Amino acid sequence: MTAETDALEANHTWELVKRRPKYPVIGSKWVYNVKLLPDGFLERFKARVVAQGFRQQYGVDYDETFAPVAKMQTVRSLLAAAAMKGWRLLQLDVKNAFLHGDLKETIYMERPPGYTKGDSSMVCLLRRSLYGLKQAPRAWFEKFQTNILQAGFVQSENDPFLFLRTTDRGLTALLIYVDDIIISGDDQDSIQSLTPVLRLSFNLKELGSLSYFLGLEVDRSHSGIHVSQRKYIVDLLEEAQMDTCEPCGTPMEQNLKLRQSDGEPLADGTTYRSVVGSLIYLTYFRPDIAYAVQVVSQYMSSPRTSHWVAVQRILRYLKGTPNVGMFFPSGGDSTLEAYADADYAGCLDTRRSTSGWCVKLGHSFISWRCKKQDRVSKSSTEAEYRSMSEVTSEIVWLQCLLADLGVVCQVPVRLYADNTSAIRIATNPVLHDRTKHIEVHVHYIRQLVTDGVIELSYITSEDQTADLLTKAVASACHWFLAHKLMLRQHHQFEGGC
């Protein structure tokens, strides 16, 4: 606590002034945390002074807010590009990141409990941002953005938290997620010169090669990059009191259909919402549970016993597969391919269909989604057509993002679907009589097919990779499709960089 207040004073975070009755004063408190290493051992104790930002008033002491959070598709794309091109992945951590931002608003805060300097009647006039303030993430990012642009980087138009610098020697890519930074590229001189430049403005901690990032355990070998969330899963099982449960082979019982009215209401839905929220984060690198999590997340507002049984089934599946994670193979080409599927009228409450699609670069899957459609489809063909249109928009965005990373994708991009009628509608405008009720934006795919950006191909339902994102299947089929999605056990690979 003493070290924390000393750091805040050295950073000129606040100035002690007399209390002004006309101005609101927000509270402050201490927050304590124990930081652990991926193996569970102690790393350090932390104490932070946190402003009680919930007392701030919009338009009075804060205005615009946002957090610098990179898209997970961008994270996966950078990992895939690094594996394909053999780039090193380095990690930086900015100490006390939110304390670096300069405040534009006038904010008064109560003195931290136990702070003895100055008169006890005085309050803190904040000069720099502090943890807990609503505008703290924005202020920190604006300060970082200014410094990184001055260092010669360019902000990507496809993800504002990806910064790029191109020289005659190659490319340097920097990706920021709040205060964690990943650096990669093939310009080693540029990468080595970057840290001293940032250190002039920020207190950096060099973490070496990327190994643990946002709960992701990254292991690199000569064959590629493996990303798992073992520790995150173990902690989640303990939190849900499922660490001694019996494992099962699939995340959801085959052909299971849930309703809003099934079972008895839970006495307290807090645990349900907390666990499902954690499971949603797991789906960023575990597409094998995406469909099951999408189903149980629909009942967050009023969960029932049958819904909790379905959540426990997902946890039992994770109990048996804690080391399974995404694998990004080394080498390969820059071919972009996509798979689109739909489960027609799968929701028994609304009769809406579920879209499922995934996109891969070479042999690495970099984007996927499982989502209930926002309209009721009148046929299975229409449901499939909507799913194909959704993934088409993702393909166009990924092409631009990968171009920023120096990966030029071949065109046309092949899109696989298992519904021949949907393929005909996308390629043959003569069938417009059957699609008059479909919104205009869904027909976006037709233009891209005409322009040669997308090439539609039929694939059998048995080989449809996206089938895992639209329904619960039997164990053998589940693992066949999970293997196609490049999900692997961690022990299958040798460690080391």
Secondary structure, 3 states (H helix, E strand, C coil): CHHHHHHHHHCCCEEEECCCCCCCEECEEEEEEEEECCCCCEEEEEEEEEECHHHCCECCCECCCCCCCCCHHHHHHHHHHHHHHCCEEEEEEECCHHHCCECCCCCEECCCCCCCCCCCCCEEEECECCCCCCCHHHHHHHHHHHHHHHCCCEECCCCCCEEEEEECCEEEEEEEECCEEEEEECCHHHHHHHHHHHHCCCCEEEEEECCEECCEEEEEECCEEEEECHHHHHHHHHHCCCCCCCCCCCCCCCCCCCCCCCCCECCCCHHHHHHHHHHHHHCCCCHHHHHHHHHHHHHCCCCEHHHHHHHHHHHHHHHHCCCEEEEEECCCCCCEEEEEEEECCCCCCCCCCEEEEEEEECCEEEEEEEEECCCCCCCHHHHHHHHHHHHHHHHHHHHHHHHHCCCCCCCCEEEEECCHHHHHHHHCHHHHHHHCCCCHHHHHHHHHHHCCCEEEEECCHHHCHHHHHCCCCCHHHHHHHHHHCCEEEHHHCCCCC
